[in-house]
């Protein structure tokens, strides 16, 4: 009897995973989201973008102005699913004036300490300029993109291994960090 219970539990898990894949995602998340920086993955062309909510005077909406969202290969925008938050959600964000310092869950979970500072500035033209900064090879640099090199090998692509994470900044600066801990997902 214990074997039957174990098999039923496994089938239940697989069935739940399949159900999550079949749940319809929200149609177009929005059409006017801003993108301060984004993350790409080596397994497909989808991107996770990070936007910032600001007030009319360019001040950051508190307490949590930064939000992640998907930009799919076909151009559609969608919210993160709850199962994606451990990888691409925000571990922490702290607002001080017109700056927010944040960390991405998936980096922090893999022992990669990369604080990202997002700064909002009011331009003379009355528009807002919002930029992200992090240290790339020890030097504060404007962050443009992050690329995750991974291999999928789990059931329905739900598991795999992160090999490295590369941070790209202004002036063609880049830093590749090889994953050394918690690399499986």
Secondary structure by P-SEA (a helix, b strand, c coil): caaaaaaaaaaaaaaaaaaaaacccccccccccccccbbbbccccbbbbbbbbbcccccccccccbbbbbbcccbbbbccccccccccccccccccccbbbbbbaaaaaaccbbbbbbbbbbccccbbbbbbbbbcccccccccbbbbbbbbccccccbbbbcbbbbbbccbbbbbbcccccccc
